[in-house]
Amino acid sequence: MSVSLPETMFDAFDQSVGAFVGMDIDLGRAAHTVTKALDYVGVNDRSHGRRVGLICHRIAHLLGWERERRHFVLLAGMLHDCGVSSTVVHKKLVDEMEWDGAEHHCERGDYFLRSFPPFQEYAEAVRYHHTRWRNMPEHLDRDTREYANLIFLADRLDVVHVRFVARHSFHQVLLNKREILAELEPHADLLFADHLFAAAKQAAEKDSFWLELRDEFLDDAIFETLDSSDYQVSLSFDEIESLGELISLIVDAKSPFTHYHSLRVADLAYSIAGLAGMDYYQRRILRIAGLLHDVGKLRTPDEILEKPGRLSDEEAAQMRSHTLDSKRVLKAIFPNTPIAKWAAEHHEKLDGSGYPFGWSGDRIDLPTRVLSIADIFQALCQKRPYRDRLEVDDVLAIMDEMDAKGQIDSTIYNLVRVNKNELYQTAIREGGSELV
């Protein structure tokens, strides 16, 4: 079944589809942007991944590594915590030198990076970045062992550095840099290779090593180091979608109650858009927005996402901020496309009762209407901390009330009602997508 919709509702699509069939992307900047999204997990410390990447690069320079290896470990260092989306796990990583279970996020990071072909080469170093130097598997080549261990060293050094800054003024770092590094000294040759630690001690003597870690200097230092021409690649639509799936996996891993949510919303949006008569590429762009619509929730504490009861007003306000966090990340990854706009507006309601902008009526375009309905439908179909999964007729009863209040698009919602059983099976299915 398809419906006839006003031509003007397709304008946003028509302006972007042609240029989006393929896309040139700077992998260095893509890694940087993914890392900034991941840094939301820290809530109060939002630069750890980028600092680790830069520390890796500066130590690699003192090791005399050639430019290609230095840049490799910079990107791998920035991406090293892509398996961490839980604020509980993040707290363990910043509070403890070693802890049981650290391998889990390394394994997830390896899996996530392998899902996006341009990042596959960094996966193995990320997989072993919490493995002691003495325990590195023999099957790894020398370069990979050094990459992984240098990331481990940089990661732990940044943790010690952040603890020091929390207790002192920043400029005290320059007066106590040897003492900061000395906290890691007992672990040299056990956790860390001697030659890597020796280079770290040499790098840490420079004031610039520490000053560049400050937020106001950090990104400038990274981008001065990276030459974008080295990382410019052309991605096919399939590869663009795989980048979206990589990020969605990270987001959905944040809580057991959100596993597959982004993927299922994306698949529902793709199907509903097809029922509405949108063409193939229009649907696929909307699917990418569905994959990424909740990326801003990385910043939402686990205890809010997993709270079994009603959220307090303050908790609800914190939850609502995820929409603009999503917009900020997605504008950087997908500039000159409507993806960030749709993700930011998927909680808007036609009667003006939604957020964050309170748009109403024609201010909400067709793809946003489709994405909103897909998100509501899937969330109601999925088990949440405060209720079990709802059956399809119970889902529709709730959405019927929203339709009666004029909050959702009646024409699009009618497509869901007519195709309820097929869409319900999409909403509750686990595993990868079968749609594209």
C-alpha positions as CSV (number, residue, x, y, z in Angstrom):
1,M,0.0,0.0,0.0
2,S,1.2,3.5,-0.8
3,V,-0.3,6.9,-0.3
4,S,-0.1,10.2,-2.2
5,L,1.7,12.8,-0.2
6,P,2.3,16.5,-1.1
7,E,5.3,17.1,-3.4
8,T,6.7,19.8,-1.1
9,M,7.3,17.2,1.6
10,F,10.0,15.6,-0.5
11,D,11.9,18.8,-1.1
12,A,14.5,18.1,1.6
13,F,15.2,14.7,0.1
14,D,15.4,16.0,-3.5
15,Q,18.1,18.5,-2.6
16,S,20.3,15.9,-1.0
17,V,19.8,12.5,-2.6
18,G,21.9,13.0,-5.7
19,A,25.0,14.1,-3.8
20,F,24.6,11.4,-1.2
21,V,24.7,8.3,-3.4
22,G,28.4,8.3,-2.6
23,M,30.4,10.6,-0.3
24,D,34.0,11.8,0.1
25,I,35.0,11.5,3.7
26,D,38.1,12.4,5.7
27,L,38.8,9.3,7.8
28,G,40.9,11.2,10.2
29,R,38.0,13.6,10.9
30,A,35.5,10.8,10.9
31,A,37.6,9.0,13.6
32,H,37.8,12.3,15.5
33,T,34.1,12.9,15.4
34,V,33.3,9.3,16.4
35,T,35.7,9.8,19.3
36,K,33.9,13.0,20.4
37,A,30.6,11.1,20.4
38,L,32.2,8.4,22.5
39,D,33.6,11.0,24.9
40,Y,30.0,11.8,25.8
41,V,30.1,8.6,27.8
42,G,32.4,10.2,30.3
43,V,29.7,12.8,31.0
44,N,32.1,15.2,32.9
45,D,35.3,14.3,31.0
46,R,34.7,14.5,27.3
47,S,38.2,14.4,25.8
48,H,39.8,11.2,26.9
49,G,39.8,9.4,23.6
50,R,41.3,12.4,21.8
51,R,44.0,12.9,24.5
52,V,45.0,9.2,24.3
53,G,45.4,9.4,20.5
54,L,47.6,12.5,20.8
55,I,49.7,11.0,23.6
56,C,50.2,8.0,21.4
57,H,51.4,10.1,18.5
58,R,53.8,12.2,20.6
59,I,55.4,9.1,22.1
60,A,55.6,7.5,18.7
61,H,57.5,10.5,17.5
62,L,60.1,10.1,20.2
63,L,60.3,6.4,19.3
64,G,61.4,7.4,15.8
65,W,58.4,5.8,14.1
66,E,57.8,6.8,10.5
67,R,54.9,9.1,9.7
68,E,52.5,6.3,8.6
69,R,52.9,4.5,11.9
70,R,52.6,7.6,14.0
71,H,49.3,8.5,12.3
72,F,48.0,4.9,12.5
73,V,48.5,4.9,16.3
74,L,46.9,8.4,16.6
75,L,43.7,7.2,15.0
76,A,43.7,3.8,16.8
77,G,44.3,5.7,20.0
78,M,41.4,8.0,19.4
79,L,39.1,5.0,18.7
80,H,40.4,2.7,21.5
81,D,37.3,3.0,23.7
82,C,34.7,2.5,21.0
83,G,33.6,-0.6,23.0
84,V,32.6,1.6,25.9
85,S,29.2,3.1,26.0
86,S,28.3,2.5,29.6
87,T,29.0,5.2,32.1
88,V,29.6,2.4,34.8
89,V,32.3,0.8,32.6
90,H,33.8,4.2,31.9
91,K,34.1,4.9,35.7
92,K,36.0,1.7,36.2
93,L,38.4,2.6,33.4
94,V,39.2,5.9,35.0
95,D,39.3,4.7,38.6
96,E,41.4,1.5,38.3
97,M,44.8,0.6,36.7
98,E,43.6,-2.9,35.9
99,W,40.2,-4.5,36.6
100,D,38.4,-7.8,35.9
101,G,36.3,-7.4,32.8
102,A,38.4,-4.8,31.0
103,E,38.8,-7.3,28.1
104,H,35.1,-7.1,27.4
105,H,35.1,-3.6,26.0
106,C,38.2,-4.4,24.0
107,E,36.4,-7.3,22.4
108,R,33.4,-5.2,21.6
109,G,35.6,-2.5,20.2
110,D,37.3,-5.0,17.9
111,Y,33.9,-6.2,16.7
112,F,32.5,-2.7,16.2
113,L,35.5,-1.5,14.2
114,R,35.4,-4.6,11.9
115,S,31.8,-3.6,11.0
116,F,33.1,-0.5,9.1
117,P,35.7,-1.5,6.5
118,P,37.8,1.7,6.6
119,F,38.3,1.2,10.3
120,Q,39.0,-2.5,10.2
121,E,42.8,-2.1,10.3
122,Y,42.6,-0.5,13.8
123,A,40.5,-3.4,15.2
124,E,43.3,-5.7,16.4
125,A,45.3,-3.0,18.2
126,V,42.1,-2.0,20.0
127,R,41.3,-5.6,20.8
128,Y,44.5,-5.9,22.9
129,H,44.9,-2.5,24.3
130,H,44.4,-3.7,27.9
131,T,46.7,-6.7,27.6
132,R,49.9,-6.6,29.5
133,W,53.1,-6.4,27.4
134,R,54.3,-9.7,28.8
135,N,51.0,-11.4,27.9
136,M,50.7,-10.3,24.3
137,P,49.6,-13.3,22.1
138,E,52.4,-14.7,20.1
139,H,50.4,-14.6,16.9
140,L,50.4,-10.8,16.8
141,D,53.1,-9.2,14.7
142,R,55.6,-6.8,16.4
143,D,53.8,-3.6,15.1
144,T,50.4,-4.6,16.4
145,R,51.8,-5.5,19.8
146,E,53.5,-2.1,20.0
147,Y,50.4,-0.3,18.8
148,A,48.2,-2.0,21.4
149,N,50.7,-1.6,24.3
150,L,51.3,2.1,23.4
151,I,47.6,2.7,23.5
152,F,47.4,1.0,26.9
153,L,50.3,3.2,28.2
154,A,48.8,6.4,26.9
155,D,45.3,5.4,28.3
156,R,46.7,4.8,31.8
157,L,48.9,7.9,31.6
158,D,45.9,10.1,30.8
159,V,43.9,8.6,33.7
160,V,46.7,9.5,36.1
161,H,47.0,13.0,34.5
162,V,43.3,13.6,34.9
163,R,43.3,12.6,38.5
164,F,46.2,15.0,39.2
165,V,44.4,17.9,37.4
166,A,41.2,17.2,39.4
167,R,43.2,17.9,42.6
168,H,45.5,20.7,41.5
169,S,45.5,23.7,39.2
170,F,46.5,22.7,35.7
171,H,49.8,24.6,35.7
172,Q,50.9,22.4,38.6
173,V,51.2,19.6,36.0
174,L,54.2,21.4,34.4
175,L,55.9,21.5,37.8
176,N,55.1,17.8,38.7
177,K,55.3,16.0,35.3
178,R,57.9,13.6,36.5
179,E,55.9,12.7,39.6
180,I,52.8,12.1,37.4
181,L,54.7,9.7,35.2
182,A,56.3,8.1,38.2
183,E,52.9,6.6,39.2
184,L,53.2,4.3,36.2
185,E,56.9,3.4,36.8
186,P,56.2,0.3,38.9
187,H,54.3,-1.2,36.0
188,A,57.0,-0.7,33.4
189,D,58.2,-4.0,31.9
190,L,55.1,-5.8,33.3
191,L,52.1,-3.8,31.9
192,F,54.2,-1.7,29.5
193,A,57.2,-2.4,27.3
194,D,60.4,-0.8,28.6
195,H,61.2,0.9,25.3
196,L,57.7,2.5,25.1
197,F,57.9,3.7,28.7
198,A,61.3,5.2,28.1
199,A,60.0,7.2,25.2
200,A,57.0,8.3,27.3
201,K,59.4,9.7,29.9
202,Q,61.3,11.6,27.2
203,A,58.1,13.0,25.6
204,A,56.7,14.0,29.0
205,E,59.7,16.3,29.7
206,K,58.3,18.8,27.1
207,D,55.8,21.4,28.4
208,S,54.0,21.1,25.1
209,F,53.2,17.4,25.8
210,W,51.0,18.4,28.7
211,L,49.7,21.8,27.4
212,E,48.4,20.2,24.2
213,L,46.1,18.0,26.4
214,R,44.1,21.0,27.5
215,D,40.8,21.2,25.7
216,E,41.5,24.6,24.2
217,F,44.6,23.3,22.5
218,L,43.7,19.6,21.9
219,D,41.9,19.7,18.6
220,D,44.3,22.2,17.1
221,A,47.2,19.8,17.9
222,I,45.4,16.8,16.4
223,F,44.4,18.6,13.2
224,E,47.8,20.1,12.8
225,T,49.2,16.6,13.0
226,L,46.8,15.0,10.5
227,D,47.0,15.9,6.9
228,S,43.5,15.4,5.5
229,S,44.8,14.5,2.1
230,D,46.2,11.3,3.6
231,Y,42.8,10.1,4.8
232,Q,40.4,11.3,2.0
233,V,38.4,8.3,0.7
234,S,35.3,7.9,-1.3
235,L,32.6,5.8,0.4
236,S,29.9,4.0,-1.4
237,F,26.4,4.2,0.0
238,D,26.8,0.7,1.5
239,E,30.0,1.9,3.3
240,I,28.2,5.1,4.5
241,E,25.5,2.9,5.9
242,S,28.0,0.7,7.6
243,L,29.5,3.7,9.4
244,G,26.0,4.5,10.6
245,E,25.6,0.9,11.8
246,L,29.0,1.0,13.6
247,I,27.8,4.0,15.6
248,S,24.4,2.6,16.2
249,L,26.0,-0.6,17.7
250,I,27.9,1.6,20.1
251,V,24.8,3.5,21.1
252,D,22.6,0.4,21.5
253,A,25.3,-1.4,23.6
254,K,24.9,1.3,26.3
255,S,22.0,-0.6,28.0
256,P,20.5,-4.1,27.7
257,F,17.2,-2.4,27.3
258,T,18.3,-0.6,24.1
259,H,19.9,-3.5,22.2
260,Y,19.0,-3.3,18.6
261,H,16.7,-0.2,19.1
262,S,18.5,2.0,16.6
263,L,18.8,-0.7,14.0
264,R,15.1,-1.6,14.4
265,V,14.0,2.0,14.2
266,A,16.1,2.4,11.0
267,D,14.5,-0.7,9.5
268,L,11.0,0.4,10.5
269,A,11.6,3.9,9.0
270,Y,12.9,2.3,5.8
271,S,9.8,0.1,5.5
272,I,7.3,2.8,6.5
273,A,8.9,5.2,4.0
274,G,8.5,2.6,1.3
275,L,4.8,2.2,2.1
276,A,4.5,6.0,1.9
277,G,5.9,6.0,-1.7
278,M,9.4,7.3,-1.1
279,D,12.0,6.1,-3.5
280,Y,14.9,3.8,-2.8
281,Y,17.6,6.4,-2.0
282,Q,15.3,8.6,0.0
283,R,14.5,5.6,2.2
284,R,18.2,4.7,2.6
285,I,19.1,8.2,3.7
286,L,16.2,8.1,6.2
287,R,17.5,4.7,7.4
288,I,20.9,6.2,8.2
289,A,19.1,8.9,10.3
290,G,17.2,6.1,12.1
291,L,20.5,4.3,12.8
292,L,21.9,7.5,14.4
293,H,18.9,9.2,15.9
294,D,19.9,8.4,19.5
295,V,23.6,9.0,19.3
296,G,23.3,11.8,21.8
297,K,22.1,9.3,24.5
298,L,25.7,8.3,24.9
299,R,25.8,11.3,27.2
300,T,22.8,10.1,29.3
301,P,23.9,8.3,32.5
302,D,23.1,4.6,32.6
303,E,21.0,5.0,35.7
304,I,18.5,7.2,33.9
305,L,18.2,4.9,30.9
306,E,17.7,1.9,33.2
307,K,15.6,3.4,35.9
308,P,12.6,1.1,36.6
309,G,10.3,3.9,37.6
310,R,9.2,7.3,36.5
311,L,11.9,9.8,35.8
312,S,12.2,12.9,38.0
313,D,11.8,16.3,36.3
314,E,15.6,16.8,36.4
315,E,16.2,13.3,34.9
316,A,13.7,13.9,32.2
317,A,15.3,17.2,31.4
318,Q,18.7,15.5,31.1
319,M,17.2,12.9,28.8
320,R,15.7,15.5,26.5
321,S,19.0,17.0,25.9
322,H,20.1,14.0,23.8
323,T,18.4,15.4,20.7
324,L,20.8,18.4,20.3
325,D,23.8,16.3,21.3
326,S,22.8,14.0,18.4
327,K,22.5,17.0,16.0
328,R,26.0,18.3,16.9
329,V,27.7,14.9,16.3
330,L,25.8,14.2,13.0
331,K,26.4,17.6,11.5
332,A,30.1,16.9,11.8
333,I,29.9,13.4,10.3
334,F,27.3,14.1,7.6
335,P,27.5,17.8,6.6
336,N,25.3,19.2,3.9
337,T,22.7,16.4,4.5
338,P,19.4,16.5,6.5
339,I,20.4,13.5,8.7
340,A,21.3,15.7,11.7
341,K,18.0,17.7,11.4
342,W,15.8,14.6,11.3
343,A,17.7,13.0,14.3
344,A,17.3,16.2,16.3
345,E,13.6,16.5,15.6
346,H,12.4,13.0,16.0
347,H,10.7,13.8,19.3
348,E,8.7,16.7,17.9
349,K,4.9,16.4,17.8
350,L,2.4,17.8,15.3
351,D,0.5,19.6,18.1
352,G,3.6,21.4,19.3
353,S,4.0,19.3,22.5
354,G,7.3,17.7,21.5
355,Y,10.9,18.7,22.0
356,P,13.5,20.2,21.7
357,F,12.0,23.0,19.5
358,G,8.3,22.6,20.0
359,W,7.6,22.6,16.3
360,S,4.1,21.9,15.1
361,G,2.2,21.3,11.8
362,D,4.2,21.9,8.6
363,R,7.4,22.8,10.5
364,I,7.8,19.0,10.8
365,D,8.7,17.5,7.5
366,L,7.7,14.0,6.1
367,P,10.9,12.1,7.0
368,T,10.8,13.4,10.5
369,R,7.2,12.3,10.8
370,V,8.1,8.8,9.6
371,L,11.1,8.6,11.9
372,S,9.1,9.7,14.9
373,I,6.4,7.1,14.3
374,A,9.1,4.4,13.8
375,D,10.8,5.4,17.1
376,I,7.5,5.4,19.1
377,F,6.4,2.1,17.6
378,Q,9.7,0.3,18.3
379,A,10.1,1.7,21.8
380,L,6.7,0.3,22.7
381,C,7.5,-3.0,21.2
382,Q,10.7,-3.4,23.1
383,K,11.2,-4.4,26.7
384,R,12.1,-1.5,29.0
385,P,13.2,-1.4,32.6
386,Y,9.7,-0.3,33.8
387,R,7.6,-2.7,31.6
388,D,7.7,-5.8,29.5
389,R,7.4,-5.8,25.7
390,L,3.9,-4.9,24.5
391,E,1.8,-6.9,22.0
392,V,1.1,-5.2,18.8
393,D,-2.6,-4.3,19.6
394,D,-1.5,-2.8,22.9
395,V,1.1,-0.7,21.0
396,L,-1.6,0.5,18.6
397,A,-4.0,1.4,21.4
398,I,-1.4,3.8,22.9
399,M,-0.6,5.2,19.4
400,D,-4.3,5.6,18.7
401,E,-4.5,8.1,21.6
402,M,-1.6,10.0,20.2
403,D,-3.2,10.1,16.8
404,A,-6.5,11.3,18.3
405,K,-4.6,14.1,20.0
406,G,-3.1,15.2,16.7
407,Q,0.5,14.4,17.9
408,I,1.5,12.1,15.0
409,D,0.8,12.0,11.3
410,S,-2.5,10.2,10.7
411,T,-1.7,9.2,7.1
412,I,1.6,7.7,8.0
413,Y,0.2,6.1,11.1
414,N,-2.6,4.5,9.1
415,L,0.1,2.7,7.1
416,V,1.4,1.2,10.3
417,R,-2.0,0.1,11.4
418,V,-2.7,-1.6,8.0
419,N,0.7,-3.3,8.1
420,K,0.9,-3.9,11.9
421,N,1.9,-7.5,11.9
422,E,4.8,-7.2,9.4
423,L,6.1,-4.1,11.1
424,Y,5.8,-5.7,14.6
425,Q,8.0,-8.6,13.5
426,T,10.6,-6.1,12.3
427,A,10.4,-4.2,15.6
428,I,11.0,-7.2,17.8
429,R,13.6,-9.0,15.7
430,E,17.1,-9.3,17.0
431,G,20.3,-9.4,15.0
432,G,21.3,-7.6,11.8
433,S,19.1,-6.1,9.1
434,E,17.4,-8.0,6.4
435,L,16.0,-4.9,4.6
436,V,18.9,-3.6,2.5
